């Protein structure tokens, strides 16, 4: 697709779907502030509309008890899609950035990355200029029962600013640390990414390691950035509006890529450099930790 075709789809959805239009228009009033954490540029975004996703109950029994909102039969009648292979590209009604897309598998099948890295990379070709990202079932996915990716403009994500483009596999030195795969073709990038994921620890009852994955297309190469996770949410996570001791931040791909979404105004105003450092190092790995795992 061309950028004009993507924008045309988004414009038509905004005209036909009042919920999506209101929430995308509300991004114009979303507050942000910048903070430097251990020398790294981080953006805090106060986005109350994201409370539904950030606070999603992803326990097995809770997921089983609700209709799947990514299945076609359960979507709003106003929500249309563009087809790309096995996926349906949808406008996200609760966006973090303008033009935020959800990319749902046409079948109701569990959220898992196995044999889907290539799908992500093909989507970077189909949606030029966008980062296609994956939230693991215990790493920010509010629909762990339905395979899906999301897409946002790559220019929104601070993590890409200091990423080099040399081919190969490297461990990044930011907070958090990640595994960067750079390759000239999809097959090579997929193989290298799968090899890296296979080395990561996983729980005995899990089908895959805990990961967030971001992919993008550069002029002559593809990049896959794997952010391994220690845990789903920080120990002081809360959705209680009156809980002053906890924080309502549920880290997913966007957060670990440098834009921390805070549905509560209290967290947006009060999170400090130390608090953000502690948050990211609690849920993700530092360079020395990841190097030890992969050696």
C-alpha positions in Angstrom: 0.0 0.0 0.0 1.0 3.6 -0.4 1.0 6.1 2.5 -1.9 7.9 0.7 -4.0 4.7 0.6 -3.3 4.0 4.3 -4.3 7.6 5.2 -7.4 7.3 3.0 -8.5 4.2 5.0 -7.9 6.0 8.3 -9.9 9.0 7.1 -12.8 6.9 6.0 -12.9 5.1 9.3 -12.7 8.4 11.3 -15.7 9.7 9.3 -17.8 6.6 9.8 -16.9 5.7 13.4 -17.6 8.2 16.1 -15.7 6.4 18.9 -12.5 6.1 16.9 -12.9 9.8 15.7 -13.3 11.1 19.3 -10.4 9.2 20.6 -8.1 10.1 17.7 -9.2 13.7 18.0 -8.4 13.6 21.8 -4.8 12.9 20.9 -4.5 16.6 20.1 -5.0 17.3 23.8 -2.9 14.5 25.2 -0.2 15.8 27.5 3.4 14.7 27.2 6.6 15.4 29.0 10.1 14.4 28.3 12.6 13.0 30.9 16.1 11.7 30.7 16.6 8.3 32.3 20.3 7.2 32.6 21.1 9.3 29.6 18.2 8.0 27.6 15.3 10.0 26.1 11.9 8.9 27.5 8.5 10.5 26.7 5.6 10.2 29.2 2.2 10.4 27.7 -1.0 11.0 29.8 -3.6 9.1 27.9 -6.8 8.3 29.9 -8.4 6.5 27.0 -5.7 3.8 27.3 -6.9 2.7 30.8 -9.0 0.0 29.2 -6.0 -1.7 27.5 -3.5 -0.9 30.2 -5.8 -2.3 32.9 -7.0 -5.3 31.0 -7.6 -8.4 33.0 -5.7 -11.1 31.1 -6.2 -14.0 33.5 -7.3 -17.1 31.7 -10.7 -17.2 33.3 -11.3 -13.5 32.6 -10.4 -13.8 28.9 -12.5 -16.9 28.5 -15.5 -15.1 30.0 -15.6 -12.2 27.6 -16.3 -12.1 23.8 -13.1 -11.7 21.7 -13.1 -8.1 20.5 -10.8 -8.9 17.6 -13.1 -11.5 16.0 -15.1 -10.1 13.1 -18.5 -11.1 14.6 -17.8 -9.1 17.7 -16.4 -5.9 16.2 -18.5 -2.7 15.9 -20.3 -2.5 12.6 -18.5 0.7 11.8 -15.1 -1.0 12.0 -13.9 -2.1 8.6 -10.6 -3.5 7.5 -8.0 -3.9 4.8 -6.8 -7.5 4.0 -3.2 -8.5 3.9 -2.5 -12.2 3.7 -3.9 -13.9 6.8 -4.5 -10.5 8.5 -7.1 -7.8 8.7 -5.8 -4.3 9.3 -8.0 -2.2 11.6 -8.0 1.3 13.0 -7.3 1.1 16.7 -10.2 2.9 18.5 -8.0 3.6 21.6 -4.9 5.0 20.0 -1.5 6.0 21.4 -0.5 7.8 18.3 -2.4 9.1 15.2 -3.1 6.4 12.7 -2.5 3.6 15.3 -3.5 0.3 13.7 -4.4 -3.1 15.0 -3.6 -6.1 12.7 -5.7 -9.1 13.7 -5.3 -12.6 12.3 -8.4 -13.6 10.4 -8.8 -16.7 12.6 -9.4 -16.8 16.4 -6.0 -18.4 17.3 -3.8 -17.7 20.4 -1.4 -14.8 20.5 2.0 -16.4 19.8 5.0 -15.4 17.8 6.1 -18.8 16.5 6.4 -18.7 12.7 5.0 -15.2 12.6 8.2 -13.1 12.4 8.0 -13.2 8.6 4.4 -12.0 8.8 5.5 -9.0 10.7 8.3 -8.2 8.2 6.0 -8.6 5.2 3.6 -6.2 6.9 6.5 -3.6 7.1 6.5 -3.8 3.3 2.8 -3.5 3.1 2.6 -0.6 5.5 5.5 1.7 4.6 7.0 3.9 7.3 5.3 1.9 10.1 6.8 -0.1 13.0 4.9 -3.4 13.3 5.0 -4.7 16.9 4.1 -7.7 18.9 3.0 -7.8 22.5 3.4 -11.3 24.0 0.4 -12.8 25.8 1.9 -11.7 29.2 3.7 -8.6 27.9 1.0 -6.1 27.2 -1.4 -7.9 24.9 -5.0 -7.2 26.0 -6.2 -10.0 23.7 -4.0 -12.9 24.5 -6.6 -15.2 22.9 -6.4 -13.8 19.4 -3.2 -13.5 17.4 -2.5 -9.9 16.4 0.1 -7.2 15.9 -0.1 -3.4 16.0 1.3 -0.7 13.8 2.4 2.9 14.4 4.6 5.4 12.6 8.2 4.6 13.3 9.0 8.2 13.9 7.0 8.2 17.1 9.3 5.7 18.9 12.5 7.1 20.6 14.1 3.7 20.7 14.9 3.8 17.0 16.9 7.0 17.3 20.1 5.4 18.5 19.8 2.1 16.6 22.5 1.4 14.0 21.8 -0.3 10.7 24.8 -2.7 10.4 23.8 -6.3 9.4 24.0 -9.0 12.1 22.8 -9.6 15.7 23.7 -7.2 18.5 22.6 -6.6 22.1 21.5 -3.0 22.5 22.8 -0.9 25.4 19.7 1.0 26.3 17.1 0.8 29.0 15.8 -1.8 28.4 18.3 -3.8 26.6 17.2 -5.7 23.5 18.4 -8.0 20.7 18.7 -6.2 17.4 18.5 -8.2 14.2 19.5 -6.5 11.0 19.3 -8.3 7.7 18.9 -7.7 4.0 16.1 -10.1 3.4 13.1 -11.5 5.3 14.2 -15.1 5.4 17.5 -14.2 7.0 15.9 -11.8 9.5 13.4 -14.5 10.5 16.0 -17.2 11.0 18.2 -14.9 13.1 15.3 -13.7 15.2 14.0 -17.2 15.8 17.5 -18.4 16.9 17.7 -15.5 19.4 14.2 -16.1 20.8 15.1 -19.8 21.3 17.9 -18.8 23.7 15.6 -16.9 26.0 14.3 -18.3 29.3 10.7 -19.3 29.5 8.4 -20.5 32.2 7.7 -24.3 32.2 4.0 -23.7 31.4 4.6 -21.1 28.7 4.7 -21.7 24.9 7.2 -18.9 24.3 9.6 -16.6 26.2 8.1 -13.3 27.4 8.9 -10.7 24.7 8.0 -7.5 23.0 9.1 -7.4 19.4 9.3 -4.4 17.0 10.0 -4.6 13.3 10.7 -1.9 10.7 11.7 -1.7 7.0 14.7 0.4 6.1 15.6 1.2 2.5 17.8 -1.8 2.0 17.2 -3.9 5.1 14.9 -5.2 7.7 15.2 -4.8 11.5 13.8 -6.9 14.3 14.2 -5.6 17.8 13.4 -8.2 20.5 12.9 -6.9 24.0 12.9 -9.9 26.5 10.9 -9.5 29.6 11.3 -10.5 33.2 7.6 -10.0 34.2 4.3 -8.6 33.0 3.8 -5.7 35.3 5.7 -4.0 38.1 5.1 -5.2 41.6 3.3 -1.9 42.6 1.0 -2.0 39.6 -2.5 -0.7 40.3 -5.7 0.4 38.6 -7.1 2.0 41.7 -7.4 5.7 41.2 -6.9 6.3 44.9 -3.8 4.2 45.3 -1.0 6.7 45.8 1.6 4.0 46.5 1.2 2.1 43.2 1.5 3.1 39.5 -0.9 2.5 36.7 1.6 1.6 34.0 1.4 -1.8 32.2 4.5 -1.9 30.0 4.1 -3.1 26.4 6.0 -2.5 23.2 5.4 1.2 23.0 6.5 1.7 26.6 9.7 -0.2 26.3 10.3 1.7 23.0 10.5 4.9 25.0 6.9 6.2 25.3 5.5 5.4 28.7 1.7 5.6 28.7 0.2 6.8 31.9 -3.7 6.7 32.1 -3.6 8.4 35.5 -2.7 12.0 35.8 -1.0 11.3 39.1 1.6 9.0 37.5 2.2 11.3 34.6 3.0 14.2 36.9 4.9 12.3 39.6 7.0 9.6 37.9 10.7 10.5 38.4 13.8 9.4 36.7 14.5 6.9 39.4 11.0 5.5 39.4 11.1 5.0 35.6 14.5 3.4 35.8 13.3 1.0 38.5 10.1 0.3 36.5 12.0 -0.6 33.3 14.7 -2.6 35.0 12.1 -4.6 37.0 10.2 -5.7 33.9 13.0 -5.9 31.4 16.7 -6.8 31.3 19.8 -4.6 31.4 22.7 -5.2 29.0 24.8 -7.2 31.4 21.9 -9.5 32.3 20.9 -10.1 28.7 24.5 -10.7 27.7 24.8 -13.4 30.4 21.6 -15.1 29.1 22.8 -15.2 25.5 26.4 -16.1 25.9 
